[in-house]
Amino acid sequence: MLEEHAVAIAKGVIGQSEHLMALIPTDTGILTETLFFHDEVKAMPKEPAKPEISKQELSMGKTLISGMKESFEPSKYHDEYRDRLWEIIQAKANNQEITQTPTEQQVSVINMMDALQQMLEQAKAKGAPSARQRPRRKVSKQ
């Protein structure tokens, strides 16, 4: 991401509210920074640890990034929790009865290697440069 001059945007839950986050590449790793829906990005508080990355891992990362790259449009992101809460407040203000309970969201467990492989295949289909697949290492039990 650093060589490509790219920053990734993600949404996540912190506590009980949804937040917009920027994944910022640095010379020593990737920093996750909270954005405040359209206006503020904080300075990096500390340097992250720098893990060793092989050429194959770097190539795979570049392929994934190039396949997902798009212009940042702040208007695409909004605080869905706040929007839903505002709807409930408005309904209460209009003397409407609130009867719907929040639906339980299913949590799906995914295999990271399968997901990365699928993303690489999608990136290749879009015409991104191909990355050589890294041979699997044998792990010895001690």
N, C-alpha and C positions, 0 to 999 in steps of 0.2 A: 504494500500500500504506500509506503514511504517513497519508493522509486517511481510509483505511478502518480504521486501527488494526489492521493485519494483519501477521503474521510468517509467512513461508513456511518449511516444513521440507523438507529434501532429504537424500538419501544420496549419498555419493560415495566415491571411493577416493583416499587420500593415501598415497603410498608403496606398501605392499603390504597395507594393511588398510583396511577399510571404516569410514567415519565418518558420523555424523549431523551435519547442519549446519542452522543457522538463517540465513535471509536476512532481515536486519533493516533496515527503512527508516529513514533519517535525514533531516534537513533538507537534506543535501547529496548524497544518493545511497543506494545499497544496500550494506550491509556483510555479508560472509559470515563467520559465526562458527561454530567447531566446538563441538558439544555432546558431552557424554560419556555418551550413552545413559542418560538419566533424571535426572542430577543437576547438572551444572554448565554455566553459560553465562558466558563471560569478558566483561570490559569492553571497549569499543571501543578499540583501540590508537591509531588515528589517523583523521583525517577524510578521507573519500574525495573525489575530484574531483567537481564538479557539472556534468554536461553539460546543454546546453539541450534542453528537451523541449517539443514543440508541443502545442497543445490536443488535436489529433487523436490523438497518441501517448498522451497522458494518458488520454483517453477510452477508447482501445483497452485500455490497461493496466487501467483500472478494470473494464471488461467482463470481461477475462480473470480477474482476481482474484475478482470476484463469482461467476463460474461455477465456480471451483475451491475456494471457501471452505468449510472444515469445522473442527470443534473438534479441538484437538490431543489425541491420546491417546498418551502415552508408551509404553504397553504394546504398541502396534502396531510399534514399532521395536526391533530387536535386532541385535547384531553377528553377522551370518551367517558371517563368516570364523571367528570364535572358536567358534561352534557346530560348524562342520564340522571344525575342528581338534580340538575336544574329542571328537568322535565317533571320529576317527582315533586319538587317544591312548587312548581307552577300548578300542578294538578291539585295539590293540597290547598293552595291559595284560592283555587276556583271551586273549593268544597267537593272535589271528586274523591271517591274512595279509592285508596291504594290497596289492591288485593293481590297483585302479582308478586310472587316471591322470586328471587334471583334463581335462574337455572344453574345447575351444577355443570361446570365445564369438564369435559373428559380430558384427561391427561394422557397423551400418547407418548410412549417411550420409543425412541428411534435409535437405530444403530448409526453412530457417527460416520463410520467408514462407508456404509451404504449410502448415506446422505451425501458425503463428499464425492463419492464415485458418480452418483446421479447428477450432481452439480457440474462435475467435469464433463460428463457426456452432454449435458445441456449447453455448456459453454462451447464445446467442440461443434455442436450442431449450429451454433450462431456464428461460427467462423473464427473463433478465438484461436490463438496459437496453441498447439497441442503440447502437453507436458508428458515427459516420460514417466512411466509408473515406477515407483520405488520398490525394489525387492523387499519382501518381508524379512524381518530379522527374527532369528530364533531366540527365544527367551529361555534361559536356563534357570531352573529352580535351585535355590541354595538352601 
